[in-house]
Amino acid sequence: MPTGVAVKATKSNKVDVLIIGAGPAGLMCAFALARAGVDSVRIVDQRPTKVAAGQADGIQPRTAEIFKSYGLSDRLLSEGTQLHVAAFYNPSKSGGIELTDRVPDVTATDSTNFPFEVTLHQGAIESIFIDNMRDMGVEVSRPVVPTSIEVDEALVEDDEAYPVRVVLEHTESEPEDEEHNEIVHAKYVLGADGAHSWVRKHMNISMQGEQTNYIWGVVDLVPETNLPDVRNKCAIHSNNGSCMIIPREGDKIRLYIQLDGKDVIDDGGRVDKSRAGPEMILNVARKTLHPFTIETPQSYDWWTIYIIGQRVAERYSVHDRVFIAGDACHTHSPKAGQGMNASMQDSYNLAWKLAHVLKGTGHRTLLQTYELERRKYAQDLINFDKKFAKLFSGKPHSELNSDGVSHAEFLQ
Ligand SMILES: Cc1cc2nc3c(=O)[nH]c(=O)nc-3n(C[C@H](O)[C@H](O)[C@H](O)COP(=O)(O)OP(=O)(O)OC[C@H]3O[C@@H](n4cnc5c(N)ncnc54)[C@H](O)[C@@H]3O)c2cc1C
């Protein structure tokens, strides 16, 4: 077990649950615990402010149902964009691409109140939680990072104990300030601190899986285009590459574009963001979209490039006292639109169980079902993502490429 460090800390607090990371997973947990009547909840984040633009943006029907169960779906629907139709474009005989099919974006329409996807940028989703938590007296402490964590193994089975000791650093204060360091004694800790999770590393939890060769560029913009399906979700396969279009709130769209590794990978095999830019990503998209055109916008809302890792944590908890959730325990491509959804559903699953155990209406063994249920979900998602990423990145079927991915295969 990692050991704590001796620090000069004047403040020492006890909390039922300390959440490290205020992204979608951490905020869902803090909100759900507060709503369940757990009033000793603390949530901290290293960023001085919440996400301003970009990152994840898709809310799936099951997540919208969770929002509805908390009375949050009206705001989600009023701020987001609904996606009802998915359009498919494939190579045409004259070169370029043509429309192959339009289908409902969500197929099991009779089993949900929300037979569509909703898109809204991550910062706006985070605001829904932050605003509603504030009404229940829970605020995110920022910018704050943990510097040490230790679990007292002798106390982990004692329901009344606070066996996890975490030292927090308030990074905007001076080291000599009284409030610079703080010691928190917690009954439970959740690491919801993203793909490079500090909590996961300090609990010695390894990630299992691989990096892939698929490199994607993402750009958010208001488009000027003659592509007729630009307000539908589009999956586009051309002989010049693949692209996905996601309509977004306002008049924005997001383009996901497959990039050639040699353009953006450095000698050490890492993605070098300085070799790309929104203009470069848009130029690749233009080749895929031909004969349709897209103008250069006056400005871009957000952009990034990334290489897909398909990994899941070997375990989700240590002694059922320290847990990890969200990107901290699973990473995969964003094309199935599940990253933020799976992350919030992890902590939704954990929060009601923690609330029962803390209130004495559930036995601690209930907490074991978190890893049992959510790790299996992540493994299934990654298996699906492997197939999907391969199909999406594969060359399309054509007269010259009979082994390529057919539309029927992709639709299935
Ligand atoms: C740059 C980037 C681009 C992305 N692009 C897309 C995309 O295009 N499409 C898509 O679907 N998904 C995308 N994702 C993934 C998506 O954002 C995640 O799947 C989703 O947000 C998972 O939620 P989470 O709460 O688990 O993690 P995150 O959203 O990563 O939240 C983790 C939080 O923990 C905080 N944190 C991290 N370390 C510490 C620490 N040591 N101490 C305190 N706080 C800490 C972070 O500041 C952050 O607020 C992107 C993620 C990133 C980082």
The ligand as a MOL file (V3000), in Angstrom:
LIG
                    3D

  0  0  0     0  0            999 V3000
M  V30 BEGIN CTAB
M  V30 COUNTS 53 58 0 0 0
M  V30 BEGIN ATOM
M  V30 1 C -8.4740 16.2420 -24.4030 0
M  V30 2 C -9.6290 15.2670 -24.3980 0
M  V30 3 C -10.3830 15.1250 -25.5370 0
M  V30 4 C -11.4580 14.2560 -25.5560 0
M  V30 5 N -12.2020 14.1620 -26.6960 0
M  V30 6 C -13.2910 13.4040 -26.7160 0
M  V30 7 C -14.0960 13.3620 -27.8510 0
M  V30 8 O -13.7950 14.0010 -28.8480 0
M  V30 9 N -15.2250 12.5950 -27.7980 0
M  V30 10 C -15.5480 11.8500 -26.6920 0
M  V30 11 O -16.5830 11.1620 -26.6740 0
M  V30 12 N -14.7690 11.8490 -25.6180 0
M  V30 13 C -13.6560 12.6070 -25.5990 0
M  V30 14 N -12.8720 12.6160 -24.5060 0
M  V30 15 C -13.1600 11.6770 -23.4360 0
M  V30 16 C -14.2570 12.1500 -22.5470 0
M  V30 17 O -13.9980 13.4770 -22.1920 0
M  V30 18 C -14.3190 11.1940 -21.3670 0
M  V30 19 O -14.6730 9.8900 -21.8090 0
M  V30 20 C -15.2890 11.5830 -20.3050 0
M  V30 21 O -15.1800 12.9370 -20.0130 0
M  V30 22 C -15.0120 10.7140 -19.0850 0
M  V30 23 O -15.3840 11.3510 -17.9040 0
M  V30 24 P -14.4960 11.2230 -16.5840 0
M  V30 25 O -15.2080 12.0540 -15.5960 0
M  V30 26 O -14.2220 9.8110 -16.3040 0
M  V30 27 O -13.0700 11.8470 -16.9490 0
M  V30 28 P -12.6550 13.3310 -17.3410 0
M  V30 29 O -13.6960 14.0170 -18.1250 0
M  V30 30 O -11.2890 13.2230 -17.9340 0
M  V30 31 O -12.5710 14.0800 -15.9420 0
M  V30 32 C -11.5230 13.8640 -15.0310 0
M  V30 33 C -11.4460 15.0650 -14.1090 0
M  V30 34 O -10.4460 14.7940 -13.1360 0
M  V30 35 C -9.5990 15.9160 -12.9950 0
M  V30 36 N -8.3010 15.4340 -12.5490 0
M  V30 37 C -7.4070 14.6980 -13.2350 0
M  V30 38 N -6.3440 14.4210 -12.4810 0
M  V30 39 C -6.5590 15.0010 -11.2760 0
M  V30 40 C -5.8150 15.0700 -10.0760 0
M  V30 41 N -4.6090 14.4740 -9.9520 0
M  V30 42 N -6.3320 15.7650 -9.0450 0
M  V30 43 C -7.5360 16.3870 -9.1430 0
M  V30 44 N -8.2880 16.3400 -10.2590 0
M  V30 45 C -7.8120 15.6540 -11.3120 0
M  V30 46 C -9.5910 16.5670 -14.3740 0
M  V30 47 O -9.2570 17.9460 -14.2800 0
M  V30 48 C -11.0240 16.3420 -14.8200 0
M  V30 49 O -11.8850 17.3910 -14.4590 0
M  V30 50 C -11.7820 13.4880 -24.4370 0
M  V30 51 C -11.0180 13.6220 -23.2760 0
M  V30 52 C -9.9490 14.5120 -23.2420 0
M  V30 53 C -9.1440 14.6630 -21.9770 0
M  V30 END ATOM
M  V30 BEGIN BOND
M  V30 1 1 1 2
M  V30 2 1 2 3
M  V30 3 2 2 52
M  V30 4 2 3 4
M  V30 5 1 4 5
M  V30 6 1 4 50
M  V30 7 2 5 6
M  V30 8 1 6 7
M  V30 9 1 6 13
M  V30 10 2 7 8
M  V30 11 1 7 9
M  V30 12 1 9 10
M  V30 13 2 10 11
M  V30 14 1 10 12
M  V30 15 2 12 13
M  V30 16 1 13 14
M  V30 17 1 14 15
M  V30 18 1 14 50
M  V30 19 1 15 16
M  V30 20 1 16 17
M  V30 21 1 16 18
M  V30 22 1 18 19
M  V30 23 1 18 20
M  V30 24 1 20 21
M  V30 25 1 20 22
M  V30 26 1 22 23
M  V30 27 1 23 24
M  V30 28 2 24 25
M  V30 29 1 24 26
M  V30 30 1 24 27
M  V30 31 1 27 28
M  V30 32 2 28 29
M  V30 33 1 28 30
M  V30 34 1 28 31
M  V30 35 1 31 32
M  V30 36 1 32 33
M  V30 37 1 33 34
M  V30 38 1 33 48
M  V30 39 1 34 35
M  V30 40 1 35 36
M  V30 41 1 35 46
M  V30 42 1 36 37
M  V30 43 1 36 45
M  V30 44 2 37 38
M  V30 45 1 38 39
M  V30 46 1 39 40
M  V30 47 2 39 45
M  V30 48 1 40 41
M  V30 49 2 40 42
M  V30 50 1 42 43
M  V30 51 2 43 44
M  V30 52 1 44 45
M  V30 53 1 46 47
M  V30 54 1 46 48
M  V30 55 1 48 49
M  V30 56 2 50 51
M  V30 57 1 51 52
M  V30 58 1 52 53
M  V30 END BOND
M  V30 END CTAB
M  END
